[in-house]
């Protein structure tokens, strides 16, 4: 059997890649600035109108950069085909522990399936459960299967604190650690294959696999579960070749040697990215293996997705606030530093740019201006704004036709637009000095009751009311408040519809693999 690897590009190729991204971005900026200058000379633009144009330009510039990068990653991912290389000799004496992290969300089936490896491994449950009932279920499973359970007295430091507490006790007993989330299933060859990766290059400190989410029978997961694999496949494959290859916090194996060199996991919400930085600072590599495909659950409904997104937004802001100096001061190459910074800035930057576009629209609505934004700039903002969704859209176009693909793209745009207020709230709270909070993604659907929806979306509703009043006061135009009214409408729609089960006629139209996945989860 041969080992499949995606070779890392040389630094020259990486710089050419980033040069193309930044060059294309600079070209668009130059064209827009030229258009603004010509418009101001020909039409006699007032200062307030100029402010509106600049607000649109700055907000759009952020979206252009992120969109161009996504398109470049997609091209690289399609071109970077794995190469067959001789399989390295793996020591059969390597001691491997599977660290299964749970906090009131034990999934016995997932754990037992992950333990079915083609070599000996030791399963250890890292139980952070808060209820007696959940702890009893863990103890019962551990007794039945002969598994070790590690608990801690004080649940501090989120998931990172749980890992650090366990690894401190285990690091002298094991050579490698596989980190699993509660709903994750790794393939039987995971450990053997990851050990071969380690043996093939002594610089590797972490082996990270690919992820796929299976629908669990709700309309929400059926609509959006495919996004995870498309996103991970493109982003991880491209970044591992051209930028910063990252540990995803689960579905990966870490060597004890690397852990000794890096020290404990940074006890922050985004412990995965923060630890990836420490791996690189210690001189080790995070190796992405496209052949190691783990299966996990997708957020079961809209409320669960919103919770997960809020955690990501807060964690990203906290990481950037505390780590940007460590990134710039590291010995990583320029391409890695730039890739890491742009990736982490994407979520808060899009939130801020959306706010700037709203302000620009409010200005033009208030002054009843005859000035118009260049049509090409508006179109470019729209196209680059959906760039991250195109891989999954194209996949659905090929397999299920244009109607399904177009429906998915529209729904996905609405889904991410609905998270605008949550993203902005995270930015304000964490950038102002607050700490990110590790929110466990709910595993059960909330249902579509009116009280539950109003409770879940009270922040969006409150902001929409304020922005509606502001739009009426400043411009008398309700359309100016649409960027904040839209998220409420979309959020309510997803909350009402998303938790409903997939209809039998929908199941009948799905490919066999998808049908079996839904049946097993129902």
N, C-alpha and C positions, 0 to 999 in steps of 0.2 A: 504494500500500500504506500502511496506517495503523499507527502505533505503539501497542502495548498497554501501558498503565501502570496500576499500582495506586497511587492517590493516598495520600500520607501523611496521617494524621489530624491534626487540630489538637491543640494541647497540652491544650485543655479536654476534648476527646474522650478523649485518652489518660489524663488524670487521672480521668475518669469510669470508664473501663475498669478502671484499677487500683483505684479506689475500690470498684467492684463486687467485684473479686477479694478485696481485703483485708476488705471488709465481710462477705462471705459466710464468710470464714475466721474473722473475729472472732465471728460469730454461732455457729459450731460450737464455738469455744473457750468461749464463754460458756455454752452449753448443757452442755458437758462439765464445766466447773468447778461449775456448779450441781448436776449429778448427783453429783459427788464430795462436795460439801458435804452434800447431803441423805443420801447413803449413810452418811457418817461420823456424822451426827447420829442416824440411825435405827438403824443396826446396830452402833454402837460400834466403828468401825474402828480396828485397832491401828496403831501408827506404821509397822511394816514393810509392812502392807497398804496404807496411804496412800502409801508410797513406790512400791509396785508400781503403784497407780493413776496416780500422777503420771508414772511412767516410761512407762506406756502412753499417757497423754495427750500428753506431749511428743513421743514417737515418732510418734504418730498425727497430731499437729498439723503436723509437717513434711510428711507424706504428703498431708494435706488441702490445704495451701497449694499444693504442686506439682500436685496433681490438679485443683484448681479452676482454676489458671492454664492447664493443658492444655485443659480444657473450654472456657475462655474463648477461647483461641487458635483452637480448632477452630471455634467460632461465628464469630469474626472472619474466619477464612480462607474460610468458606463465604459470608459476606456481602460480603467485599471483592472484588468482581468487577472485572477489569481494565476500563479505559476506553479507548476509541479516541481517539487524539489525532493531529494532523498530524505526519507524519514529518519530522524535522529534516533539514536539508541537511548531508550528510557530505562532508568534504574528501577527495578521492581521493588527495591527497598524503600522508595520514597514514601514517607508517612503523610497522608492527606486527610485533612478534616473538612467536613462539610458543615459550615456554620449557618444554621437555619434561624433567621431572625423573625420573631413573632411578638406581637403586642395586642392581645385580645383578638387575633385573627388567624388562629391556627388552621391550617389546611392539611390534614393528615395525608390525603391522597397525593398532593403535590410533593410533600416531603418524601413519602415512601417511593414514589416514582423516581425522584432525583437520586435516591440512595441506590437504585438498581444500576450501578456502574459495572463496567467489565473488568474492574480490578478492585482490590480491597480499599475501602474508605471507612472513616469513622464519622458517624452522624452525631452532631451536637446541637441541641436546641438552645438558643439564646433567648430566654423568655423574659420579656418586659411587660407581661400582662398585668393589668391592674385589678382584675376581679378574681375572686376565689374560684368561680366557676371555670374561667378560662385557664387558670393555673392547674386546676384539677384535671382538665382535659389534656393538658400537656403532660402531666405526671402519668396519667393513664396510658397515653400513647408511648411514652418513654419506657414504661415498665413492660408493655407488651412487645416492644421492638428492641429492647436492650440499648436504648439511647441515653446519652448523658444530657442532663439539663443544667444550665448555668443561669443563675439569677443574681441580681444585685440589690443591695439594700436601698440605694438612692438612685432614682431614674433620672439622672442628669446627663446632659450632653447628647440627647436625642439618640438616633441610631448609632452615631459614632461612639457615644459613651458606652453603649451596649457592646459594640465590637471591641472597644479598647479594654473593657473590664474582662471580657472572655479571653482575648488574645494574650493579655498579660499572664494569664494562668496556663496558657496552652503553648506558647511560642517555643518552649524547650522540648515539647513532646512531638511536635509536628514540623514538617518541612514546607508544607504548602497548605493554604487555606482557601476553600471555595466559599464565596459569600452568596447566600441565597435570600431572596425575599420570601414572604410567607406563601405567595401564590405562584411561585415560579417552579417550572419543571425543566431540568437540564437533560440532554440526551445521554444515553448509556455510555457513549464514547467520550464524554466531555473531559473527564479527568485524564484518561490516557492521551488524548489529543493535546490537551493543554501541557502536559508534562513533556511531550515531544517538542512543543514550541519552546518551552524553557530550555530543553537540552540543546536545541538548535542555535541559541544565541544567549550567551551568559549575561548580556546587557538587559535582558528582559526581566522586569520585576513584577509585571502584571500581564496576564492574558485575559482579554475581554472578548466575549462572544457577541453574536447578533441576537436580537430579540424579535419575537413575533407575538402578537396578541390575538387570541381567539375570541370570537363573539360568544356571549353567554346566553343569548336568547332574547335580549331586549332590542328594540328598534335602534336605540342609541349605539350600542356596541356593534350591531350589524352595520350601521352606517359608517362608523369611524374607526373600528378596530384595525383595519388595514393600514391606517396612517402610521402606526408605530413601526411596522417592519419596513415600509417604504422610506420613512424618515431615517431610521437607524442605518439601513443599508446604504443610503446615499451619503449621509453625514459622516458616519464612522469610516466608511471606505475611503472617502475623499480626504478627511482630516488625517487619517493614519498615513496617508501618502504625502499630503501637501502641507499639513499643519500640526495641530496639537491633538494627538491621539489620547482619548480620555477613558478612564475607568467609569463605568456607569452605576457603580454602587451595588450591583447584583449581576449574577451570571458571569462572574469573573473569578480568576484564581490569582492569589498573591503568594509570592515566596516569602518564607520566614526571613531569608537573607535581606530582602527588600524592606520588610517591616522593621527589622533591626536598624537599617540605615536611615529610614525616614522618621522613625519614632511613631507615636500613636496617630490615629486619625484626628484631624482637626475637628473639634466638637462644635460644628456648625450644621445648619440645615442641609446645605449642599456639600456634604462630606465627600461625595464622590469626586467632584471637580477639585475641591480643595486638596484631597489626597493625591489626585493625579499630578497636581503642581508639585507636591512634595516629592513624589516619585521622580519627576524630571530634575528637580533641584538636587536630588541625591545621586543623579547620574544614571538612573535606570530608565527603561522604556516601558510604555504601555503598548503591548502588541495586540492588535485587533485581528481576530481569527474569524473570517467570514463563514466558516464551515460549522462553527459551534453555535447552533441555533437553540435558544431557550424559548419556552412558551410561558406566557404570563397572562393574567387577566387585564382587560382594558377597563377603565372606570365604568362602573355599571350603569350610571345615568348621568344626567347633566350636573346635578349637585356634586357628585363625586368628582367629575372632571373639573368643575370650578374649584373645589377644594385643592385638588392636585395642582392646578395652575397657580392658585394663590400662593401655595407653598413654594413653587418654583420661582415666582416673581420675587417674593420676599427673600428667599435664599440667594438668588442671583445678586440682588442689590447688596445684601450683607457681605457676600464674597467679594464683590468689586470694591466695596468700601474698605475692606480690611486687607485685600491681597494685591492691589494693583502695584504697589511698590515692590512686593516680592516677585511679581511677574517681570517687571521691567529690570529688576536687579539680578535676575537669574542668569545662568549661563546658556539658556536656550537660544536657538537661532532667532533671527528677526521674524521669520515666517511663523514659527511656533508662537512667539509672543503676540504677534498681530492676530493670528487665528484665535487664540484663547481670548484675547480682549474683545474682539468683534463678536465672537460667539456669545460671550457672557453679557455683552451690552445689548444684544439684539432685542430681548424682551422689554427691558425698561426703555430702550431707545424708541421702539415702535410705539410704546405708550405715550412718550413725550412728544413724538412727531405727530401722533393723532391729535393731541391737545393743541399743537401749533396749527394744524390744518383746520381744526374747529375755530380757533381764534381768527385765522385768515378769512374763513367763510363768514364769520360774524362781522368782521370789519367791512367787507364788501356789501353785505346785506344792510348794514347800518347806514352807509353813506350813499347807497343807491348808485354805485359807481358804474361807469360805462367801460371801465378797464376790464379786460378779459385775460385770463391766464392762457398761455400758449396751449393749444389743443394737444400737441404732441407731449407736453409735459404732464398734462392730466392723464392721458392714455398711458404714458410710461409709469406714472405712479400706480395706476391700477394694475398694470401687468406685473410690475416688479413686486407689488404687494401680495400677489398670489403665487409667486415663484416657488415657495416652499411646498405648495400643494400640488404642483404640476406632476411630479413623479407618480403619485398615487392616482391622480386624474388620468394620466396617460395609461397606467396599468388597467384601470377600469374601462377606458376607452377600447383597449385591445381585447379585453376578455368579455365585456358586457355591453359594449356599444355606446354610441354618442349620448343617448338620452340619460343613461345611468351615470355616465361620466360628468355630464353637465349638471345633473341634479346633485351629485356629490360635491362638485366644486362650489356650487351656490350654497349648499348646506355647510360646508367646511368654512367658507368665508364668513357666514353668519355666526358659526360657532366661535371662531376666534375673535370676531368683532364683539361678541357678547362679553368677552373677558376684559374689555378696555377699562372699565371702572375698577375692577379688582386689581389690575396691573397698576393703575395710577395710585390707588390707595396703598399698595405695597411700596411703591416708590417713595411716597410722601412719608409713610411711617418709618421705614427703615433708613432712608437717607437722612431723616431728622434725628437719628440716634437710636431708634428702637431696634430691638432684636427680632430676628426672624423666628417664627414659631413652626416647629415640625408638626404638621397636621397629617395624621394617618388617613389615607384615602379610604372612605367608607366602602365596604364590600357588599352591602345590601342596598337595593334601590329604595329611594325615599318615597316613591309614589307621587302622583300628580295632584294631590289635594291642594285646594286654594290656600289653606293656612300654612302648609309646608312651603309652598312656592313663595308666598309673601314673606315668610320668615327668612328663607334662603336668599332672596333677592332684595332685601330691605335696603341695602347699601345702594344698589343700582337705581332702585326706585326713588330714593331720597335725592341722589345726585341728578337724576333726570328731571325731577320737579324743580330743583334749583336752576338747572340749566335752561329749562323751558321758560321759567320766569325771567331769567337773564336775557334770553333771546327776544322775548316779547318786549322787555323794557328797552333794550338797546336798538333793536331793529324792527320790532313789530312783525317779525317773520318767523313762523314756527319751524320752517325748514332748516333754519340755522342751528336748531337744537337736535337735529336728527342723529348726529354722531353719539348722543347720549340717550336719546329715545330708542334708537335702534337696538342697543344692547339689552334694554329691558324687554322689548318685544321678542327679540330672538331668545333671550334667556327663558322667558315664560313659555314660549313655544316648545323649546327643547325639554324643559322641566315637565310639561304636560304630556308630551308625546313620547319622549325618549325612554321612559321606564316601562312602556307597554311591551308585551311580548311580541315576537315575530309571528305573523300570521302563517298558517299552514301553506297558503298559496305562494307566500314569499319563500318559504323553506324549499318548496318544490322546484323553484327556479334557481336555487343556489347550486354551485358545483358540489359534488359528492363529499369532498373533504370538508367543506364548510357545513354541510348538513349534518355530518357525523359529529362535528364539534359542538353544534348547537344542541343536538340530541343528548350528548353526554353531559351538558351543563344544565339542561332543563330539569 
